[in-house]
Amino acid sequence: MGRGRAKAKQTKVARELKYSTPNTDFDALQRELSGSESRGDGHDGDRSDDTADEYEDYDRR
């Protein structure tokens, strides 16, 4: 019991995702897929370093 409100919210979110038409920036998508966009913070997105801190994004404030 008590799941009605949660289920209604999930249904609402699912409908919004299904029927919404988001504005897609195809130029940004092309840059991301081609890998030509630089992040500018000195890191390359694909780090294979095993010692990489999984919380390093939280350090940048």
Secondary structure in CASP SS format (residue, H / E / C, confidence):
PFRMAT SS
TARGET T0000
AUTHOR 0000-0000-0000
METHOD secondary structure of the structure
MODEL  1
M C 1.00
G C 1.00
R C 1.00
G H 1.00
R H 1.00
A H 1.00
K H 1.00
A H 1.00
K H 1.00
Q H 1.00
T H 1.00
K H 1.00
V H 1.00
A H 1.00
R H 1.00
E H 1.00
L H 1.00
K H 1.00
Y H 1.00
S C 1.00
T C 1.00
P C 1.00
N C 1.00
T C 1.00
D C 1.00
F H 1.00
D H 1.00
A H 1.00
L H 1.00
Q H 1.00
R H 1.00
E H 1.00
L H 1.00
S H 1.00
G C 1.00
S C 1.00
E C 1.00
S C 1.00
R C 1.00
G C 1.00
D C 1.00
G C 1.00
H C 1.00
D C 1.00
G C 1.00
D C 1.00
R C 1.00
S C 1.00
D C 1.00
D C 1.00
T C 1.00
A C 1.00
D C 1.00
E C 1.00
Y C 1.00
E H 1.00
D H 1.00
Y H 1.00
D H 1.00
R C 1.00
R C 1.00
END
